[in-house]
Amino acid sequence: MALETEAGRQPSDAGDDNAEDQRKEFLGVPKIPNWVLESLAMTVTLKPDLEEELTARAQAEGLTTEEFVNRELEKIVAAQPQSSKLSPQERARLLLEWTEQHGYDGPPLSDYAESRDSVYKEREDAQL
């Protein structure tokens, strides 16, 4: 079975730019109107046994298979950690902000502390 879903929504005020849209544009994230994202269709080919299971569960809840699958997929997407929903540019920006919050006020390390000898001394001593 192939499931096809389509929201079929028309464009709404696509010209309304809010601060989030402006921030994404500044970071190089292309702006895609919501109506485009909501009206995309997807075809999924299911194994016969999976199709039967989904159909049975949908009927038990009084839903069509499409409604049931859409609802379950929305639950999965909503349960994702927020960090996985961020674009690479947004993750990079958050990392930079995080590093700026942590000071590095301290004495500089000595040449020995940064040398290979200081890092691997115990391992090399154990091998001898």
Buried (B, 14 or more C-beta within 10 A) or exposed (E): EEBEBEEEEEEEEEEEEEEEEEEBEEEEBEEEEEBEEBBEEEEEEBEEEEBEEBBEBBEEEEBEBBEBBBEEEEEEEEEEEEEEEBEEEBEEBEEEEEEEEEEEEEEEEEEEEEEEEEEEEEEEEEEE
